């Protein structure tokens, strides 16, 4: 099967099975009933060229088949012999016409033997946007949160936060517990997503788990960030509900 072309995928598949060291960790998470996703992204430098991963219906089908074969089948792939629970798709701006809908359709129609989870996020980052959290004044965050949860009632809405105070948009642990979570949990379609290193996410999620939250993970976020946003490469996305 042809490998999808593009700098991000070439980096992943061109390094052999170096990422297969994650196989045991993925397997362990799944034995603990934790859902593990492969999170995709877009190399914006390729978004207007014919070399883009989803520049045509054929390219979209090829990408879908590659994801199914190498990450969702349980066969040997870049992450070892694993069968991930789902795929997290990138935020795509209107008018880009990158055929992601055809990738979703192909994956969704691939099997009825088991459930494959598909997720996506709207473009509303925790930084540089009106929805950013302001210490001591969370009104902007709550206003935007209410708009999203009320206007998209049949979809799960994630509140994305960072887990270290050096990053913009950081919410103090006690403020998160005392001020933010009580409001967020009033929505029937809420979930949360921590964006940081594995160690930091695990520490925060362990503490929240002890308080009665159910922990799940969106792992292996292998995407290239938009350099103009100064967003570092994030290896893991941790979610909880």
C-alpha positions as CSV (number, residue, x, y, z in Angstrom):
1,X,0.0,0.0,0.0
2,X,1.4,3.4,-0.9
3,X,2.4,5.6,2.0
4,X,0.8,9.1,2.2
5,X,3.2,11.8,1.2
6,X,4.0,14.9,3.2
7,X,6.6,16.0,5.7
8,X,4.8,14.9,8.8
9,X,4.0,11.4,7.5
10,X,7.4,11.0,6.0
11,X,8.9,11.7,9.4
12,X,6.6,9.1,11.1
13,X,6.8,6.3,8.6
14,X,10.3,7.0,7.4
15,X,11.8,6.2,10.7
16,X,11.0,2.6,10.7
17,X,9.2,1.3,13.8
18,X,10.9,3.6,16.3
19,X,7.5,4.6,17.7
20,X,6.7,0.9,18.4
21,X,8.2,1.5,21.9
22,X,4.8,2.9,22.7
23,X,3.1,-0.4,21.9
24,X,3.2,-1.6,25.5
25,X,1.9,1.7,26.9
26,X,-1.0,1.8,24.4
27,X,-1.9,-1.7,25.2
28,X,-1.8,-1.0,29.0
29,X,-4.0,2.1,28.5
30,X,-6.6,0.0,26.6
31,X,-6.6,-2.7,29.2
32,X,-7.5,0.0,31.7
33,X,-10.5,1.0,29.4
34,X,-8.7,4.1,28.2
35,X,-9.5,5.1,24.6
36,X,-6.3,5.8,22.6
37,X,-6.5,8.1,19.5
38,X,-4.1,9.0,16.7
39,X,-4.5,12.8,16.4
40,X,-3.8,14.2,12.9
41,X,-2.8,17.6,11.8
42,X,-2.1,19.7,8.7
43,X,1.2,21.0,7.4
44,X,0.0,24.4,6.4
45,X,3.0,24.8,4.0
46,X,1.5,22.1,1.9
47,X,-2.2,23.0,2.1
48,X,-2.2,24.7,-1.3
49,X,-0.1,22.2,-3.1
50,X,-0.9,18.9,-4.9
51,X,1.3,17.0,-2.5
52,X,-1.2,17.5,0.3
53,X,-2.4,14.3,2.0
54,X,-6.0,14.9,1.1
55,X,-5.7,17.1,-2.1
56,X,-7.9,14.7,-4.1
57,X,-10.5,12.0,-3.5
58,X,-7.9,9.3,-4.4
59,X,-5.4,10.8,-1.9
60,X,-8.1,10.9,0.8
61,X,-8.9,7.2,0.1
62,X,-5.2,6.3,0.2
63,X,-4.8,8.1,3.6
64,X,-7.9,6.3,5.0
65,X,-6.6,2.9,3.9
66,X,-3.2,3.7,5.4
67,X,-4.7,4.7,8.7
68,X,-6.9,1.6,8.8
69,X,-4.0,-0.8,7.9
70,X,-1.3,0.7,10.1
71,X,-3.1,2.1,13.2
72,X,-6.5,0.5,13.4
73,X,-6.0,-3.1,12.3
74,X,-3.9,-4.6,15.0
75,X,-1.2,-5.4,12.4
76,X,2.4,-4.3,12.6
77,X,2.7,-0.5,12.0
78,X,4.6,2.6,13.2
79,X,3.3,2.1,16.7
80,X,3.8,-1.7,16.8
81,X,1.0,-4.3,16.7
82,X,-1.8,-2.1,18.0
83,X,-5.3,-1.3,17.1
84,X,-6.1,2.2,18.2
85,X,-9.6,3.2,19.2
86,X,-10.0,6.1,16.9
87,X,-8.7,9.0,14.8
88,X,-8.8,12.7,15.8
89,X,-9.0,14.9,12.8
90,X,-7.5,18.4,12.4
91,X,-9.3,21.7,12.5
92,X,-9.8,22.7,8.8
93,X,-10.8,26.2,7.7
94,X,-13.7,26.7,5.4
95,X,-12.8,26.7,1.7
96,X,-9.7,24.5,2.0
97,X,-11.5,21.6,0.2
98,X,-9.1,19.0,1.5
99,X,-11.5,16.0,1.3
100,X,-11.3,15.1,5.0
101,X,-15.0,14.2,4.8
102,X,-14.1,11.4,2.4
103,X,-11.4,10.1,4.8
104,X,-14.0,10.0,7.5
105,X,-16.6,8.3,5.3
106,X,-14.0,5.6,4.3
107,X,-13.0,4.9,7.9
108,X,-16.5,4.9,9.1
109,X,-17.6,2.4,6.5
110,X,-14.6,0.1,6.9
111,X,-16.0,-2.3,9.5
112,X,-19.0,-3.2,11.5
113,X,-17.1,-5.6,13.7
114,X,-16.1,-3.0,16.2
115,X,-16.6,0.7,16.9
116,X,-14.0,3.1,15.6
117,X,-14.2,6.5,17.2
118,X,-13.8,9.7,15.1
119,X,-13.3,13.1,16.7
120,X,-12.6,16.6,15.5
121,X,-12.2,20.1,17.0
122,X,-13.4,23.5,15.9
123,X,-10.7,26.2,15.5
124,X,-10.8,27.9,18.9
125,X,-7.4,27.6,20.6
126,X,-6.9,28.3,24.2
127,X,-4.5,31.2,23.4
128,X,-4.9,34.4,21.4
129,X,-8.7,34.0,21.2
130,X,-11.6,35.6,23.1
131,X,-12.3,32.2,24.8
132,X,-9.0,32.3,26.7
133,X,-9.2,32.0,30.5
134,X,-8.3,35.2,32.5
135,X,-7.2,34.5,36.1
136,X,-9.8,35.8,38.5
137,X,-12.3,36.6,35.6
138,X,-13.4,33.5,33.7
139,X,-16.4,35.3,32.1
140,X,-15.0,35.3,28.6
141,X,-14.3,31.6,28.9
142,X,-17.7,30.8,30.2
143,X,-19.5,33.0,27.6
144,X,-17.7,31.2,24.7
145,X,-18.3,27.8,26.4
146,X,-22.0,28.4,26.6
147,X,-22.2,29.4,23.0
148,X,-20.5,26.2,21.8
149,X,-22.3,23.8,24.1
150,X,-25.8,25.3,23.3
151,X,-25.3,25.6,19.6
152,X,-23.9,22.2,19.1
153,X,-26.0,20.1,21.5
154,X,-25.5,16.7,19.9
155,X,-21.7,16.8,19.9
156,X,-19.2,16.4,22.7
157,X,-17.4,19.7,23.4
158,X,-13.9,19.6,24.9
159,X,-12.6,22.3,27.1
160,X,-8.9,22.4,26.3
161,X,-6.5,23.5,29.1
162,X,-2.7,23.3,29.6
163,X,-1.2,21.7,32.6
164,X,1.9,23.9,33.2
165,X,1.8,27.5,34.3
166,X,4.5,28.6,31.8
167,X,2.0,28.3,28.9
168,X,-0.6,30.9,28.0
169,X,-4.1,30.0,29.0
170,X,-3.0,28.1,32.2
171,X,-5.7,27.7,34.8
172,X,-4.5,27.3,38.4
173,X,-5.4,23.8,39.7
174,X,-7.6,25.1,42.5
175,X,-9.4,27.6,40.2
176,X,-10.0,24.8,37.8
177,X,-11.5,22.6,40.5
178,X,-13.4,25.3,42.4
179,X,-14.5,27.8,39.6
180,X,-14.2,26.3,36.1
181,X,-15.3,22.6,36.5
182,X,-18.6,23.4,38.3
183,X,-19.7,25.6,35.4
184,X,-18.4,23.3,32.7
185,X,-20.1,20.2,34.3
186,X,-23.5,21.9,34.0
187,X,-23.4,21.1,30.3
188,X,-24.6,17.7,29.3
189,X,-22.1,17.4,26.4
190,X,-18.9,18.5,28.0
191,X,-15.5,16.9,28.3
192,X,-12.0,18.2,29.0
193,X,-8.6,17.9,27.3
194,X,-5.2,18.6,28.8
195,X,-2.5,19.6,26.4
196,X,1.0,19.0,27.8
197,X,3.7,16.4,28.4
198,X,2.7,12.8,29.4
199,X,4.1,13.2,32.9
200,X,2.3,16.4,33.7
201,X,-1.0,15.1,32.3
202,X,-0.7,11.9,34.3
203,X,-0.1,13.8,37.5
204,X,-3.1,16.1,37.0
205,X,-5.4,13.4,35.8
206,X,-4.5,11.2,38.7
207,X,-5.5,13.9,41.1
208,X,-8.8,14.4,39.3
209,X,-9.4,10.7,39.2
210,X,-9.2,10.6,42.9
211,X,-11.9,13.2,43.0
212,X,-14.3,11.0,41.1
213,X,-13.6,11.9,37.4
214,X,-13.4,9.3,34.7
215,X,-10.1,9.6,32.9
216,X,-9.7,8.9,29.2
217,X,-6.8,9.8,26.8
218,X,-6.4,11.2,23.3
219,X,-2.8,10.0,22.9
220,X,-0.1,10.3,20.3
221,X,-0.8,13.7,18.8
222,X,1.6,13.4,15.9
223,X,1.1,16.7,14.2
224,X,3.2,19.6,13.1
225,X,2.1,22.9,14.7
226,X,1.7,26.1,12.9
227,X,5.0,27.8,13.5
228,X,3.4,31.2,13.4
229,X,1.6,30.4,16.6
230,X,4.7,29.4,18.4
231,X,3.0,26.2,19.6
232,X,5.4,23.4,20.4
233,X,5.1,19.9,19.1
234,X,2.7,18.2,21.6
235,X,3.3,14.5,22.0
236,X,0.2,13.7,24.0
237,X,-3.4,15.0,24.6
238,X,-5.0,13.8,27.8
239,X,-8.8,14.0,28.2
240,X,-11.1,13.4,31.1
241,X,-14.8,13.5,31.8
